[in-house]
């Protein structure tokens, strides 16, 4: 059984590597480069999320409705992947959910406040992808974004796409 | 009682899967970004190196192992403490060279390759090459220059996974930061 720090180290190195590669010949990264990096990390997370949710829900009964799925994400999925539960779930009951994690594991090592705030998004892209991947395999198409005001607290916004 | 321990075992297993799946996604992405296996192998080694130079601090903090007297002791610590702590598996240390500067780690199971199969067009890909970089980086931080490479790989049809480690030289402590 691998130790949990291995994932943290690997994730940190992956983020750093994606940005280094994108930057390679340029002096400054523009927004298009940054978006490309976020996109690469997000799609890697997507595949991982799909795989994880499959293993996690192998023996579970099917979900009653969308809210049931979101609660599962907030409790079981979050516990297994991020080792804690979501602190606060809000919804407008029309397909938009806001998941708040006050001590998000990817951010606890970065800072305890507003320092390095502009570095936060790159450390959240992979996780957003994981959530989107998990939902995808549960039959829900979504757009997942994350927002940080004060580290290590962060809010994930999930918007379920209606067909 | 047993429900509690099931949960701990479950969460460790999930961490394993999270790491294994993430590593798989990384290798897949690298194969997409780089045209040939050699380049991917190099990138994995480089990334492993960057991880290793940090991982050693975590290791020293958590294991309270003192300085090793010789390369044999180093080999034992790597196999019985480090691999056990991080990958949950203890490789055996064998095939010592007569000079005592080279040995093999034989891994019965490699968590990195759970659920992995190499497609036919990636014959020269060293899937777990990150490990070599990690070992190299970690040991460099404790003043040892080593050469680490895979000589057998279950993913490529061998019976076991074998990593060969060779001691190159001791790194002097007071050199200025490398500017090669």
Interface residues (C-beta under 8 A of the other chain):
Chain A: X1 X2 X3 X4 X5 X6 X7 X9 X10 X11 X13 X14 X16 X17 X21 X40 X44 X45 X47 X48 X51 X52 X55 X56 X79 X80 X81 X83 X126
Chain B: X9 X10 X11 X12 X13 X14 X15 X16 X17 X18 X19 X20 X21 X22 X23 X24 X25 X26 X28 X29 X33 X43 X47 X50 X51 X54 X55 X58 X85 X86 X87 X88 X111
